[in-house]
Amino acid sequence: MQEILNNTGNPPSSLPIYEHLYSFIDDVLCNFKPLSTTSTGNVVSSEDDITQDLVAYFEDQQEFSNHSDYSFKFENQSKQGGNKTDIGVRLGRRYSSTNRSLFCWIEAKRLPTPPEKDRDEREYVFVSRKKENEKRIFKGNGGIQRFKEGKHAPKLSYSIMIGYIQENDADYWLNKINGWINDLTITDSILWNESDYLQKQKKTRRNRYVSTHNRSRGLMPITLHHFWINLLTNQ
């Protein structure tokens, strides 16, 4: 039975498969530190560079994982169905036709969003598409927004977001993010509502949260598990 589980990539409907993935991330994420350095010798702080190191770390930890009933393959900048996610997760590590589908999409975001004039500070949640002189004010897309609009994981009921805390602490960001969501429930009540708020995950010592989101285009709701890691000491 284990051989079958380790080589299937069809999106699983069984929640225990996801619980094994959540448990693995919960166990190992707290010990992650970016190892790559910039040309000046500083530890990388950009989102893409950190994520590249995180994928390598997850892959390394899979080799020593105690979660033997299920194994996972993590891929940086994985693409499926015309859209790309920061980290794609496949069920099973072998190269075979049965595990070509992503069963989980992971979107990673810096907290805070880099303070650039063309970046929306709410990027973890939402990026405004308002235009000025026919040009977008902000570049990029919102993390939760991508899932809600079906750009990420359109056929899945579960996925993950990872937050790289680089300023303040988890309590600060929980209040900040839920505040942005609250504002959206007022300005765009068709797409956003109270179910979008992040809730502290029970029975965990980590900075872990959960949220459930209705989606557009008739897609099934999606539950996101949020894992945040404090990288303040790693910069």
N, C-alpha and C positions, 0 to 999 in steps of 0.2 A: 504493500500500500504506500509506503514511504517513497518508493521509486516513482510511482505515478504522480504523487504530489510534487516531487521535486522537479518534474519535467513538464508540468502543465502550465500554460500561460494564459489560458482562457480566463477572462475576468471572473473570479470566484464569487459565489453568492453567500458563501459560508463566512460569517463574521469571525469565527475563531482564527481563520487564516490572517485576517487583518490584526486581530489581537496579538498574534505572534509577532507580526511586524512592529506593532506599537511597542510591545514589550522589549524587543531587540533594541529599538531606537532609544527607549526610555533607559535601558541599561547602559548603553555605550556613549550616548551623546554628551553626557556630563564630563567625560574625559577627553573630548575632542579639542585639539589646538591646531590652528593652521601652521603648517611647517614651511610653506613657500615664502620667499622673501622678494622684495622689490630690488630694483637695480641699486638702491642706496643701502640695502641690507636690512631694511625694516620688514617686519612680518606683514604679509599682505592684509589689506583691509577692504578691498573691493569685493562686491557681492560675488561676481563670477569666479574670482580667484579663491575665495573662501569655499565656495561650493565645489570647485574642482578638488580641493583638498579634502572636503567632507566626503565626497564620493570615494576617493582613494582610502580614506579612513574606514568607511562603512565596509568596503570590499575587504580590507585587511581584517576587520573584526569578524566578518563572516567566516573566515578561515578558522577562527577559534570559538565560534558561537556554540553555546549549549542548547540552542533552540533547534535540536536535531530533527524534529518532525518536519520542519519546513526550512528551505534555504531560499535566499533572495539574491538577485543580481541587480546592482545599482549602476545606473548609466548617467553620465553627465550630459546635459543638453540633449536629452532623448526626444525624438520626434515621432509623432504618430498622428495620422489623419490630418496632415497639413498644419498641425500646431506643435509647438515645442514647449517642453516643460524643463525646469531647472534640473530635476532628477527624475528619471523614470525607473520604476521598480518592476522587475519581472519575477514570476514565481518559478524558481529553479535556476540553476547556474549553468546547465549544459547548453551547448549550441544545438538546438533542434527546432523542427518546424512547429512543435507544440507549445513553445514558450516565446513566441514572437510578439505577443500582445502585452502591453503594460497593464498590470492589475492595480497599480497605484501611481498617481502623479504627485510629485512633491514640488511645491513652489517655495523658494527661499527669498527672504527679504531682510534688508538691513533695517535696524531700528536705532537711530532715525534714518529716514531717506536722506541721501546726500544733499546738503544744502546748496543746490544749484537752481538758478532761476527758471530752468525749464523742467524741473522735477516737482511733482505734487507731493507735499509732505505726507499725504494720506495714502501713499503708494501701497502700504501693506493691505489696505482695504480697497481703495478706489482711486482712479485717476480721472480728473475732469476732462471731458472732450469739448469743452467750450472753445470756440474759435475766435481769433482776433485777426481781421484782415485776411480771412480764408486760411489762416495757419493755426495749427494746434498750439495752445498755450503751453501744454505740458507734453513731454514725451513719455513713452512707456505705457504700461497697463497696470491696473490694480490687481493685487494678489487674489483676494476673495472675489473680486469682480470677475476675474477670468473664469472662475468655477461657476459663478452664478449665471454668466452669459453662455456657458457651454463651450467656451474655448478650451478649457481644460477638462479632461475626464468626462466627456459628455455621456458616456454609457455606464459610468461607475457610480456607486452609492457612497463610496468612502475614498478619501484622499488625505493629504497631509500638507501643512505649512510649517516651515521652520523659520524662526526669527533669530537673527544675529544681533543681540543687544550690544550696542557700542556706546550708548550713553544712558544714564539713569538706571532704573531697575525694572523688574517685571511688573510690580504693582503700578508703577507709573505708566507703563505701556498698556496694561490692561485697561486702565481708566481712559487713557488717551484714545485707544482704538475703539472702545465701546462708545466713547463720546462722538467720534466721527460717524459711527454707525447710527447713533441716535439722530444726528443731524440729517443723515440720508433718509431715515424713516419719515422725516418731515418734508424734505424737498423732493423725494422720489418714493412715495409710499406704495407705488405699484410693484416695484422690484425689491424694496427693502422694508423689513419689519422687525419686531422684537426678537424673533427666532434667530436673527443673524448675530445677536450678541455672543461674545465669547464667555464661556462659563468655566470656572476653575474645575479641573478634573479631580474627582475624589480619589482618595487612597493613592496619592502619589507625592513623593518628596520633590519632584521636579517642577519646573515652570511649564506646566502642561495644561492645555485648555481644549475645550470642544465647542463646536458650533454647528448648527444645522441650517441649511439654506435652501429655500425654494428657488427654482431656476426658471429662466425664460424658455421660450420655444417648445413648451410642453415637455421638457426634460424632467426626469425624476429628481426629487430632492437629493442633496448630497450632504454628508456629515464630514466635517473637517476636524482632524486632530492637529492641534497646534503645539509644537515643541520649541521652546525658546532657550537659547544658551547664552550665557553672559560671556562676551568676548572682551570685556573691558581690560582685563589683565593681559590680554594677548596682543594688544596693539603696540 
